Amino acid sequence: MTNSPHESRATLATPVIPIRPVGAPGRARPRFTPKGRQVQSAASARVAALCEGLAPRADLLIEHLHRLQDAEGALRHGHLAALAERLRLSQVEVFEVASFYHHFEIVADDAPVPATVVRVCTSLSCSLAGSASLLSDLQTRLAGDASVRVQAAPCIGQCHQAPAACVGQRQLPRASVDAVQTLLARGETGPRELPAPTASALPQLQRLLSGALTPEQVLAELKTSNLRGLGGAGFPAWRKWETVRAQPGPRHMVVNIDEGEVGTFKDGHLLTSLHGGAPQVLEGMLIAAQVVGAERIWLYLRDEYHDARGLLARELDALRTRLQGLAAQYPGYTPPQIELRRGAGAYICGEESALIESLEGKRGMPRLRPPIVATHGVFGRPTLAHNLETLWWLPEILARGGAWLAAQGRRGRSGLRRFSVSGRVRRPGVYLAPAGITLRELIDEHAGGMAEGHTLYAYLPGGASGGILPAALADVPLDFDTLADHGAFIGSMAVVVLSQYDSARDAALNLMQFFEHESCGQCTPCRAGTTQAVALMRAPVWDAPLLGELSQVMRDASICGLGQAAPNPMDSVLRFFAHEVNGAQRDGVNA
């Protein structure tokens, strides 16, 4: 025989079939079709039409899913398969992302889909305002209408106008059955177009670009101001900047507008303000990007803020045009690339590393640390991550001086704080107050006092995860680092006020149910711990030793802040409201 395979084939009278021993691995039979559901041409055409203008990139998966969900009312199996083909992803990857986020619904190709989904908020502030009855009444009244589905939803950022609902993409503050039906009858289920805010000439950014202000001077003013991150963690802003700035490029930036903490609505309020709203936030964003050298910026906006999304999109379009002019005016200035991304109903994405996972088109699961986001963030590059309100302060600090902001405050605290106030007060809303103000002062000086007929019983100083404190601690300063001795923290400064008609244990159970619903499921202590806590907290008498052990495990072993802080309300009840969990009576109200 010759060594030429061609000659071998010619000289052999019959083919030689190699014999493979039983059980030995062999070559798989060739596939003539790809794995998974077969893609139909009609589905491919529909997906292509709905996603026109979106680059077929894997990091834009969630944006593609929104296009399909908005148009079809749900995500159909065939469309998901076609989308996987379009983005060159496996069908499993697309399905696992689509099934992770609450605002996506996956259905069969021929399944009927209601034209409108009405979401009724059942989180704490809305619960205090009667959202359970609203939900039940709506489900009863609309039971025979196949075009509408009514369902419970976690916080939608309207705590100050409770009870709140979302009719399609139309937020409905102070919702009622009649108001919901009116919107449905009129077909008003899309977002409102908000009025344009006062335009900005970007004066502080121009000072920086012209050389009248150097990056080092900006950092110096930032240090002097004592500005801390206002998304919840309270980390000094200047330290983030210096860490990111010291890393090799390219560097990125993320603006976190995914406020989902129960009781928090200040970012949505600030973003849509007519004066000093979105334009001031965007100027602060550009200043930060210029100082740290960020080449790309992503703004991640919570999905419930449909109205704000339209406003922000218009502002960004105008800003891009303005930046072209600044690039021509100041040679050497290269404006950063800016993208607006839409969340999909996952509270966990408020955690910065989970948010970055979502930006990359993945499930919003927190990353293990180290490394930190400042060194390994979006696509593995150094990333400056900031809350919207933190950036709002930058133009203010540069215009007035860092010393001006640092001089504000009471009781030795420094700065100003923006509080979201809801619950049993006369005037719920967003209030700018001195750092170090007490709960009692905040209610009396800003929120109009307690609501008629109500007296202070308890309060949440920092939203769902900040704990629950009794009225006896209403004179403790509300600020970073002042509440730790009481097992609480200020967090995102979401203050929810409870009165003598409310139960702290019921509030804690409502919050733990929220955490159970919002846990990403990545780590067992959080996933199983929140479920076990809800079951134990439903008992007439709480098993304090067992709950204490559960709390410690969740704190010690959870990957991120959700699981670590979820026990705070439960622990607060055991510490300050023990009379409510041992079957006792309180002021005629069954605890």
C-alpha positions in Angstrom: 0.0 0.0 0.0 1.0 3.5 -0.6 1.0 6.4 1.8 -1.4 8.4 -0.4 -5.0 8.3 0.8 -6.2 8.9 -2.7 -4.3 5.9 -4.0 -5.5 3.8 -1.1 -9.2 4.5 -2.0 -8.5 3.5 -5.6 -6.8 0.2 -4.8 -9.1 -1.1 -2.1 -12.0 -3.2 -3.5 -14.2 -2.7 -0.5 -14.1 -0.1 2.3 -12.4 -1.0 5.5 -14.7 -0.3 8.5 -12.7 0.1 11.7 -14.0 -2.0 14.6 -14.5 0.0 17.8 -14.5 -2.0 21.1 -17.8 -2.0 23.0 -18.0 1.1 25.3 -15.2 2.9 23.5 -15.9 6.6 22.7 -16.6 7.2 19.0 -17.3 10.2 16.8 -20.8 11.7 17.3 -23.1 11.5 14.3 -23.1 14.8 12.4 -26.1 17.1 13.1 -27.9 18.7 10.2 -29.8 21.1 12.4 -28.7 23.2 15.4 -29.5 22.2 18.9 -32.7 23.4 20.6 -35.9 24.7 19.1 -35.8 25.1 15.3 -36.0 28.7 14.2 -38.9 29.5 11.9 -38.5 32.1 9.2 -41.6 34.0 10.4 -40.1 34.3 13.9 -36.8 35.5 12.5 -38.5 38.1 10.4 -40.6 39.4 13.3 -37.6 39.6 15.6 -35.5 41.4 12.9 -38.3 44.0 12.4 -38.9 44.7 16.1 -35.2 44.9 16.8 -34.3 47.1 13.9 -31.7 49.7 14.8 -30.3 47.6 17.7 -26.8 46.2 17.0 -26.8 42.4 17.3 -24.5 42.3 20.3 -24.7 40.0 23.2 -24.5 42.9 25.7 -27.7 44.3 24.2 -29.7 41.1 24.9 -31.9 42.8 27.5 -32.6 45.7 25.2 -33.7 43.2 22.6 -35.9 41.4 25.1 -37.6 44.7 25.9 -38.4 45.3 22.3 -40.1 41.9 22.0 -41.9 42.2 25.3 -43.2 45.7 24.6 -44.5 44.8 21.2 -45.9 41.3 21.9 -46.8 41.6 25.6 -44.7 38.6 26.3 -41.7 36.7 25.1 -42.7 33.8 22.9 -40.6 30.7 22.6 -40.1 31.0 18.9 -39.0 34.6 19.2 -36.5 33.7 21.8 -35.0 31.1 19.6 -34.8 33.5 16.7 -33.2 36.1 19.0 -30.6 33.6 20.1 -29.7 33.0 16.4 -29.6 36.8 15.8 -27.2 37.4 18.7 -25.1 34.3 18.2 -26.0 33.0 21.7 -27.2 29.6 22.8 -31.0 29.4 23.4 -30.2 28.5 27.0 -28.3 31.8 27.5 -31.2 33.8 26.2 -33.8 31.8 28.2 -31.9 32.1 31.5 -31.6 35.8 31.1 -35.2 36.3 30.1 -36.5 34.2 33.0 -34.4 36.0 35.6 -36.0 39.4 35.3 -39.5 40.0 36.7 -40.8 42.2 33.9 -40.3 39.6 31.3 -42.9 36.9 30.8 -42.1 33.8 28.7 -45.1 32.0 27.0 -45.8 29.5 24.3 -46.0 30.6 20.7 -49.8 30.3 20.6 -50.6 31.4 24.2 -53.0 34.3 24.6 -51.5 37.4 26.2 -53.5 40.2 27.9 -53.2 43.6 26.2 -52.5 45.3 29.6 -50.9 44.2 32.9 -51.9 46.2 35.9 -49.3 46.0 38.7 -50.3 47.0 42.2 -47.5 47.8 44.6 -47.7 45.8 47.8 -44.6 47.0 49.4 -44.6 48.6 52.8 -45.7 52.2 52.1 -48.4 51.2 49.7 -49.4 48.4 52.1 -50.0 51.0 54.8 -52.2 52.9 52.4 -54.4 49.9 51.7 -52.9 48.3 48.6 -54.0 44.8 49.6 -57.6 45.9 49.3 -57.0 47.7 46.1 -55.4 44.6 44.6 -58.3 42.4 45.7 -60.9 44.8 44.5 -59.2 45.2 41.1 -58.9 41.5 40.6 -62.6 41.1 41.4 -63.8 44.0 39.2 -61.7 43.0 36.2 -62.0 39.3 36.5 -64.1 38.9 33.4 -61.8 41.0 31.2 -59.4 38.8 29.3 -57.5 41.8 28.0 -56.3 42.8 31.4 -54.3 41.0 34.1 -54.0 42.4 37.6 -51.0 41.3 39.7 -49.1 42.2 42.8 -45.7 44.0 42.3 -42.9 45.1 44.6 -42.0 48.8 45.1 -42.5 50.9 42.0 -41.0 54.1 43.3 -44.3 55.9 44.2 -44.2 55.5 48.0 -45.1 59.1 48.6 -48.3 58.7 46.5 -49.5 55.5 47.9 -51.2 53.3 47.1 -49.7 53.2 43.6 -50.2 51.1 40.5 -48.7 50.8 37.1 -51.3 50.4 34.3 -49.2 49.0 31.4 -46.4 51.6 31.3 -48.5 54.4 32.9 -47.8 55.0 36.6 -50.9 55.8 38.6 -50.2 57.5 41.9 -52.9 57.3 44.6 -54.6 54.6 42.6 -58.2 53.5 42.9 -60.3 50.9 41.1 -62.1 53.7 39.3 -58.9 55.5 38.3 -57.5 52.2 36.9 -60.6 51.5 34.9 -60.6 55.1 33.5 -57.1 54.7 32.2 -58.0 51.3 30.6 -61.2 52.7 29.0 -59.2 55.6 27.5 -56.4 53.4 26.4 -53.9 55.5 28.3 -51.5 52.8 29.2 -48.3 54.3 27.8 -45.8 56.5 29.5 -46.5 60.3 29.8 -44.3 62.8 28.0 -42.8 64.9 30.8 -42.1 68.6 30.2 -38.5 69.4 29.3 -36.4 70.7 32.2 -34.5 74.0 32.1 -31.6 73.7 29.7 -28.0 74.0 31.0 -25.0 75.5 29.3 -22.8 73.1 31.2 -20.8 75.9 32.9 -18.7 73.8 35.3 -17.8 71.3 32.5 -16.7 74.2 30.3 -14.5 75.5 33.1 -12.9 72.1 33.2 -12.4 71.9 29.5 -11.1 75.4 29.2 -8.4 74.9 31.8 -9.9 77.3 34.2 -10.4 74.3 36.5 -8.0 71.4 36.6 -8.9 67.8 37.4 -6.8 68.1 40.5 -8.8 71.1 41.7 -12.0 69.2 41.1 -10.7 66.4 43.3 -9.6 68.9 45.9 -13.1 70.4 46.1 -14.6 66.9 46.2 -12.5 66.0 49.2 -13.3 69.3 50.9 -17.0 68.8 50.4 -17.0 65.4 52.2 -19.4 64.1 49.5 -20.2 60.5 50.0 -22.0 58.1 47.7 -25.7 58.6 48.1 -27.0 55.2 46.8 -26.7 53.6 50.1 -23.1 52.6 51.0 -21.9 56.1 51.7 -18.4 55.5 50.4 -16.3 58.8 50.0 -16.7 59.8 46.4 -13.1 61.1 46.0 -11.7 57.7 46.9 -13.5 56.0 44.1 -12.3 58.7 41.7 -8.7 58.4 42.7 -8.8 54.6 42.5 -10.3 54.5 39.0 -8.1 57.3 37.8 -5.0 55.4 38.9 -5.9 52.3 36.7 -4.7 51.8 33.2 -7.2 52.7 30.4 -9.6 52.3 28.9 -11.8 53.2 31.8 -15.6 53.2 32.0 -18.4 54.7 34.1 -21.8 53.6 35.3 -24.6 55.8 36.5 -26.9 53.8 38.9 -30.5 54.9 38.6 -32.0 51.6 39.6 -33.3 52.6 42.9 -35.5 49.8 44.0 -35.2 50.0 47.8 -38.6 50.0 49.5 -39.4 53.6 50.5 -36.9 55.2 48.0 -38.0 57.6 45.3 -35.6 60.5 45.5 -33.6 59.6 42.4 -36.8 59.5 40.2 -37.9 62.8 41.7 -34.6 64.4 41.1 -34.3 63.2 37.6 -37.6 64.6 36.5 -37.3 68.0 38.3 -37.8 70.9 36.0 -35.0 72.9 37.6 -31.6 71.3 38.2 -32.8 67.9 37.3 -31.6 65.7 34.4 -29.3 68.4 32.9 -27.5 68.9 36.2 -27.1 65.2 36.7 -25.7 64.8 33.1 -23.2 67.7 33.7 -22.0 66.0 36.9 -21.6 62.8 35.0 -19.5 64.4 32.3 -17.3 66.2 34.8 -16.6 62.9 36.6 -15.9 61.1 33.3 -13.4 63.8 32.3 -11.6 63.8 35.6 -11.2 60.0 35.8 -10.7 59.5 32.0 -13.8 57.4 31.4 -14.3 56.8 27.7 -17.7 55.1 27.9 -20.7 55.8 30.1 -23.8 53.7 30.8 -26.9 55.0 32.5 -28.9 52.1 34.0 -32.5 53.2 34.7 -35.0 51.2 36.6 -37.8 49.9 34.3 -40.7 51.3 36.4 -39.6 54.9 35.5 -41.1 54.8 32.0 -41.9 58.5 32.0 -38.3 59.4 33.1 -36.9 57.1 30.4 -38.5 59.2 27.6 -37.3 62.4 29.2 -33.8 61.1 29.7 -33.6 59.8 26.2 -34.5 63.2 24.8 -32.0 65.0 27.1 -29.2 62.6 26.0 -30.0 63.3 22.3 -29.7 67.0 23.0 -26.5 66.5 25.0 -24.8 64.6 22.2 -25.4 67.5 19.9 -24.1 69.9 22.5 -21.0 67.8 23.0 -20.1 67.9 19.3 -20.0 71.6 19.7 -17.8 71.4 22.8 -15.4 69.0 21.0 -15.0 71.6 18.2 -14.7 74.5 20.7 -12.1 72.7 22.9 -9.5 70.8 20.7 -8.4 67.6 22.3 -11.7 67.0 24.0 -13.2 63.7 23.0 -16.7 63.3 24.4 -17.4 59.9 26.0 -19.8 57.4 24.4 -23.0 57.4 26.3 -25.6 54.6 26.4 -29.0 54.5 28.2 -29.9 51.0 29.4 -33.2 49.8 30.8 -33.5 47.6 33.9 -36.1 44.8 33.9 -37.5 44.7 37.4 -34.7 43.2 39.5 -33.9 44.9 42.9 -30.6 43.1 43.1 -29.3 45.2 40.1 -29.1 48.1 42.5 -25.9 46.4 43.7 -23.2 47.7 41.4 -21.6 44.5 40.3 -25.0 42.9 39.6 -25.9 46.0 37.6 -22.7 45.6 35.6 -23.6 41.9 34.9 -26.9 43.2 33.6 -25.2 45.8 31.4 -23.2 43.0 29.9 -26.5 41.2 28.9 -26.4 38.7 31.7 -28.4 37.8 34.8 -28.0 40.4 37.4 -26.0 38.4 39.9 -23.5 40.0 42.2 -19.9 39.2 41.6 -17.5 37.8 44.3 -15.0 40.3 45.6 -12.1 40.9 45.1 -11.6 42.3 42.6 -13.7 45.5 43.1 -15.6 47.3 40.4 -13.2 50.3 40.5 -10.4 48.0 39.1 -12.5 45.3 37.2 -15.9 46.6 36.2 -17.7 46.7 32.9 -16.1 44.2 30.5 -13.3 43.8 33.0 -12.2 47.4 32.8 -11.8 50.0 35.6 -15.2 51.5 36.3 -16.5 54.4 38.2 -19.9 53.6 39.6 -22.1 56.4 41.0 -25.6 57.0 42.2 -27.5 59.6 40.3 -27.8 62.0 43.2 -24.1 61.9 43.9 -23.4 63.2 40.4 -26.1 65.9 40.8 -24.1 67.4 43.6 -20.9 67.9 41.5 -21.9 71.1 39.6 -23.3 72.5 42.8 -20.0 71.8 44.7 -17.9 73.4 41.9 -20.2 76.5 41.7 -20.3 77.1 45.5 -17.2 75.4 46.7 -16.7 72.2 48.6 -16.4 74.2 51.9 -20.0 75.4 51.4 -21.4 71.9 51.4 -19.2 70.7 54.2 -20.4 73.6 56.4 -24.0 72.4 56.3 -25.3 70.0 58.9 -26.3 69.7 62.5 -24.8 68.0 65.6 -21.4 67.9 64.1 -22.5 66.2 60.9 -21.4 67.6 57.5 -23.4 68.2 54.4 -27.0 68.0 53.1 -29.1 64.9 52.7 -32.1 64.2 50.4 -34.7 62.1 52.2 -37.6 60.1 50.7 -40.3 60.3 53.4 -43.5 58.2 53.3 -45.9 56.5 55.6 -48.0 58.2 58.3 -47.0 61.8 57.8 -49.1 64.7 56.5 -46.9 65.5 53.5 -44.9 62.5 52.1 -42.3 63.6 49.6 -38.6 64.3 49.0 -36.9 66.7 51.3 -33.4 68.3 51.3 -32.3 68.6 55.0 -29.1 69.1 57.0 -27.1 66.0 57.7 -27.6 65.1 61.4 -31.3 66.0 61.4 -33.4 63.8 63.6 -36.5 61.9 62.6 -38.7 64.0 64.8 -37.2 67.2 63.2 -37.6 65.8 59.7 -41.3 65.1 60.3 -42.1 68.4 62.0 -40.0 70.7 59.9 -40.5 69.2 56.5 -43.2 66.6 56.3 -45.9 68.6 58.1 -46.0 66.5 61.2 -47.7 63.2 61.7 -50.9 62.5 59.7 -54.2 63.4 61.4 -55.0 61.0 64.3 -51.6 59.3 64.2 -48.8 59.3 66.7 -45.3 58.1 66.0 -44.7 54.5 66.9 -41.7 53.3 64.8 -39.8 54.2 61.7 -37.5 52.8 59.0 -34.5 55.2 58.7 -33.0 53.6 55.6 -35.6 51.7 53.6 -36.2 48.0 53.6 -32.7 47.0 54.7 -32.0 49.8 57.2 -33.9 48.3 60.2 -36.9 49.5 62.2 -36.4 51.8 65.2 -38.9 52.7 67.9 -40.2 56.2 68.6 -37.9 56.4 71.6 -35.0 56.8 69.2 -36.6 59.6 67.1 -34.0 62.1 68.4 -31.0 60.1 67.1 -29.3 62.0 64.2 -30.1 60.5 60.8 -26.8 60.2 59.0 -24.1 57.8 58.0 -22.3 56.0 60.9 -24.8 57.2 63.6 -27.3 54.3 63.8 -25.0 51.3 63.8 -25.2 51.0 67.7 -29.0 50.4 67.2 -28.6 47.8 64.6 -29.7 50.1 61.8 -28.3 52.3 59.0 -29.3 55.3 56.9 -28.7 53.6 53.5 -30.5 55.4 50.8 -32.2 57.7 53.3 -35.7 56.2 52.7 -37.7 57.1 55.8 -41.0 55.2 56.3 -43.0 56.3 59.3 -45.3 54.0 61.3 -48.0 55.0 63.8 -49.9 53.4 66.7 -52.2 51.7 64.2 -49.3 49.8 62.6 -47.4 46.7 63.6 -43.6 46.5 63.5 -43.7 42.7 63.1 -46.1 43.0 60.1 -43.8 45.6 58.6 -40.8 43.3 59.0 -42.7 40.4 57.4 -43.7 42.6 54.5 -40.0 43.5 54.0 -38.7 40.0 54.3 -41.2 38.9 51.7 -39.8 41.6 49.5 -36.3 40.2 50.0 -37.4 36.7 49.4 -39.0 37.8 46.1 -35.9 39.8 45.1 -33.1 37.4 46.0 -31.2 36.5 42.9 -30.8 32.9 44.2 -27.1 32.7 43.7 -26.1 31.9 47.3 -27.9 29.5 49.6 -27.8 31.7 52.8 -29.8 34.4 51.0 -32.0 32.2 48.8 -33.0 29.7 51.5 -32.6 32.1 54.4 -35.2 34.6 53.3 -37.7 31.8 52.6 -37.1 30.2 56.0 -37.3 33.6 57.7 -40.7 34.4 56.1 -42.0 31.0 57.3 -40.8 31.6 60.9 -42.0 35.2 61.0 -45.6 34.0 60.1 -45.8 32.1 63.4 -48.0 33.7 66.1 -45.0 33.5 68.5 -41.5 34.0 67.0 -38.8 31.5 67.7 -36.2 34.1 68.7 -33.2 31.8 69.2 -33.7 30.1 65.8 -34.3 33.5 64.0 -31.1 34.8 65.7 -29.1 31.8 64.3 -30.6 32.3 60.9 -29.8 36.0 60.9 -26.1 35.3 61.8 -25.7 32.8 59.0 -27.2 35.2 56.4 -25.0 38.0 57.6 -21.8 35.9 57.6 -22.2 33.9 54.4 -24.3 35.8 51.9 -22.4 37.1 48.9 -23.8 40.6 48.7 -25.6 43.2 50.8 -29.1 41.9 50.1 -28.7 38.7 52.1 -26.4 40.4 54.6 -28.9 43.2 55.4 -32.2 41.3 55.0 -32.3 40.3 58.6 -32.2 43.9 59.9 -35.9 44.4 60.1 -36.4 41.0 61.8 -33.6 41.6 64.3 -35.0 45.1 65.0 -38.4 43.6 66.0 -36.7 41.1 68.3 -34.7 43.9 69.9 -37.2 46.8 70.2 -40.6 45.3 69.7 -40.4 41.9 71.5 -43.9 42.5 72.9 -45.3 42.1 69.3 -43.8 38.6 68.8 -44.8 36.9 72.0 -48.6 37.1 71.7 -48.9 40.2 73.8 -51.3 43.1 73.2 -50.2 46.6 72.4 -52.6 49.6 72.9 -55.6 47.5 71.9 -53.9 46.4 68.6 -53.2 42.7 68.3 -49.5 42.4 67.7 
